[in-house]
Amino acid sequence: MAIIKVIIPAYNEEKAIGHVIAAIPKIVNEIIVISNNSTDNTKAIAINAGATVLSENKMGYGYACLKGLGHIASQEIKPDIIVFLDGDYSDFPEELTQLVTPIIDENIDFVIGSRVSTLREKGSMTPQQVFGNWLACFLMNLFFDAKFTDLGPFRAIKYQTLLDLQMQDKTYGWTVEMQLKILKQNFTYVEIPVRYKNRIGVSKVSGTLKGTIMAGIKIISWIFKYTFK
């Protein structure tokens, strides 16, 4: 049976994190929550819910993910699959089984949960998120003949594949960096349509003008960096 570990970056998600952890299927061997400089009760709630909780004081999605990977690297028994999941309860964690199935059954390297419009709750993605996702995927498809439709944060990947990607981005560009490196290194990938609902609380990225602009700049810069590399 595949060893599966979940990495959840979380910044002040005390109202959501317990729901997220509770909804994760029992096939998961370890749930790793990285408190990214949280000032609320995120850590305590996650611990009480049964997660392994780490702290990363450097703000940034990538910093948090790399912290989780550092924890896994220190363990004697390595996982087969890593799943990344947001801590705001906008995804449906129970759909994790759908994401890991192509890896287990078909030997696919990377699976994205695509937040298709027909399965998205109204208002769950801001207009700037929808446009940003479309633009990023359009450019990847144009330059790399990709088939991506989303930069969805709910994703599963073989652990060895993830190591081979040598991820670097510390902030907003983590998701697009992963997809670009999958394309450049010719790993196999598929998308699985997933449901998406309004998050609990306010987004720290798309919910602010600064976050939206910074994320957009980082995503586009990664795409052009790899296009002309």
C-alpha positions in Angstrom: 0.0 0.0 0.0 1.3 3.4 -0.9 2.6 5.7 1.9 0.9 9.1 1.5 1.7 12.3 3.4 -0.2 15.5 3.2 1.4 19.0 3.5 -0.8 21.9 4.6 0.6 25.4 4.7 -1.5 27.4 7.1 -1.5 31.1 8.2 -4.1 32.0 10.8 -6.6 29.2 9.9 -7.9 28.4 13.3 -11.5 28.4 12.1 -10.8 26.0 9.2 -7.9 23.8 10.0 -9.8 21.3 12.2 -12.4 20.8 9.5 -9.7 20.2 6.9 -7.8 17.6 9.0 -11.0 15.8 9.9 -12.1 15.4 6.2 -8.8 13.9 5.1 -9.2 10.2 4.2 -7.8 7.6 6.6 -5.5 6.2 3.8 -3.1 9.1 4.6 -0.2 8.1 6.8 0.7 11.6 8.1 -0.8 15.0 8.0 1.8 17.8 8.3 0.5 21.3 9.0 3.0 24.1 8.7 2.0 27.1 10.8 3.4 30.0 8.6 3.9 32.6 11.4 0.3 32.2 12.6 -0.7 34.4 15.5 -4.0 32.6 16.4 -4.7 29.0 17.6 -4.0 27.3 14.3 -1.1 25.2 15.8 -3.1 24.0 18.9 -6.1 23.1 16.9 -4.1 21.2 14.4 -2.2 19.3 17.1 -5.5 18.4 18.8 -6.8 17.1 15.5 -3.9 14.7 15.2 -1.6 16.5 12.8 2.1 16.9 13.0 2.6 20.6 13.3 5.7 22.5 12.3 6.5 26.2 12.5 7.9 28.4 9.7 8.3 32.0 10.6 9.4 33.1 7.1 6.2 34.2 5.4 5.5 32.5 2.1 3.7 29.5 0.7 6.9 28.0 -0.7 8.7 28.5 2.6 6.0 26.5 4.3 6.0 23.7 1.8 9.8 23.4 1.9 9.6 23.2 5.7 7.3 20.2 5.4 9.5 18.6 2.9 12.5 19.1 5.2 10.6 17.2 7.9 9.9 14.3 5.6 13.5 14.2 4.4 14.6 13.6 8.0 12.4 10.6 8.4 13.8 7.1 7.9 10.8 5.8 5.9 10.0 8.0 2.9 6.5 8.3 1.4 5.4 7.3 -2.1 3.1 10.2 -2.6 2.9 13.8 -1.3 -0.4 15.7 -1.4 -0.5 19.5 -1.1 -3.7 20.9 0.4 -4.8 24.4 1.5 -5.7 25.0 5.1 -8.8 27.2 4.5 -11.3 24.4 3.7 -12.0 25.6 0.2 -11.1 22.2 -1.2 -12.9 18.9 -0.4 -10.1 16.9 1.3 -12.2 13.7 0.9 -11.4 13.9 -2.8 -7.8 13.1 -2.1 -8.5 9.5 -3.0 -9.4 10.7 -6.5 -6.1 12.6 -6.9 -3.8 9.7 -5.8 -5.6 7.0 -7.8 -3.9 7.9 -11.2 -0.5 7.7 -9.4 -1.2 4.4 -7.8 -3.1 2.7 -10.6 -1.5 4.3 -13.7 1.9 5.3 -12.6 1.3 9.0 -13.4 3.8 11.3 -11.8 1.7 14.4 -11.0 -2.0 15.1 -10.6 -3.7 18.4 -10.2 -7.2 19.0 -8.8 -8.7 21.3 -11.4 -11.3 23.7 -10.0 -13.6 23.5 -13.0 -16.3 26.1 -13.2 -19.2 23.6 -13.1 -18.0 22.3 -9.7 -17.1 25.7 -8.2 -19.3 27.4 -5.7 -20.3 30.9 -6.7 -17.8 33.4 -5.4 -15.2 30.8 -4.4 -12.7 32.3 -6.8 -12.3 36.0 -7.4 -12.4 37.4 -10.9 -8.6 38.1 -10.7 -8.0 34.5 -9.7 -10.0 33.2 -12.6 -8.2 35.4 -15.0 -4.8 34.8 -13.5 -5.3 31.0 -13.8 -6.5 31.3 -17.4 -3.6 33.5 -18.4 -1.0 31.3 -16.7 -2.4 28.1 -18.2 -2.8 29.8 -21.6 0.9 30.8 -21.6 2.0 27.3 -20.5 -0.1 25.7 -23.2 1.2 28.1 -25.8 4.9 27.8 -25.0 5.1 24.2 -23.8 2.1 22.5 -25.5 0.7 21.8 -22.1 -2.8 20.7 -21.2 -3.2 22.5 -17.9 -6.5 24.3 -17.1 -5.7 25.4 -13.5 -2.9 26.2 -11.0 -5.0 24.4 -8.3 -3.2 24.0 -4.9 -4.8 20.6 -4.3 -2.3 18.3 -6.0 -0.6 15.0 -5.6 2.8 14.0 -6.8 5.2 11.1 -6.5 7.7 11.9 -3.7 10.7 11.0 -6.0 9.3 13.2 -8.8 9.1 16.1 -6.3 12.7 15.6 -5.3 13.7 15.5 -8.9 12.0 18.9 -9.5 14.3 20.6 -7.0 11.7 23.1 -6.0 13.0 26.6 -5.1 10.2 29.2 -5.0 9.6 30.5 -1.5 6.4 32.5 -2.0 3.6 32.8 -4.6 5.3 30.9 -7.5 5.4 27.5 -5.9 2.5 26.0 -7.8 3.4 27.3 -11.3 7.1 26.4 -10.7 6.0 22.8 -10.1 4.0 22.6 -13.2 6.7 24.2 -15.4 9.3 21.8 -14.1 6.9 18.9 -14.7 6.7 20.0 -18.3 10.4 20.7 -18.8 11.4 17.4 -17.4 8.7 15.5 -19.3 7.0 13.9 -16.3 3.5 12.5 -16.9 0.5 14.4 -15.5 -3.2 14.5 -15.5 -5.9 16.8 -14.1 -8.9 15.6 -12.1 -11.9 17.8 -11.8 -12.6 18.7 -8.2 -15.2 20.7 -6.3 -14.3 24.0 -4.8 -16.2 26.1 -2.2 -15.9 29.5 -0.5 -13.1 29.4 2.0 -13.4 30.0 5.7 -12.0 33.5 6.4 -10.3 35.9 4.0 -7.7 34.9 1.5 -4.2 36.2 2.3 -3.4 36.4 -1.4 -6.4 36.9 -3.7 -8.2 38.7 -0.9 -5.8 41.6 -1.0 -4.7 43.9 -3.8 -1.0 43.5 -2.9 -1.3 39.7 -2.7 -3.0 39.6 -6.1 -0.4 41.8 -7.8 2.6 40.0 -6.3 1.2 36.6 -7.1 0.5 37.6 -10.7 4.0 39.0 -11.1 5.7 35.9 -9.7 3.6 33.5 -11.7 4.2 35.3 -15.0 7.9 35.7 -14.3 8.3 32.0 -13.7 6.7 31.2 -17.0 8.9 33.6 -19.0 12.0 32.5 -17.1 11.3 28.9 -18.3 10.2 29.9 -21.7 13.5 31.6 -22.6 15.8 29.4 -20.4 
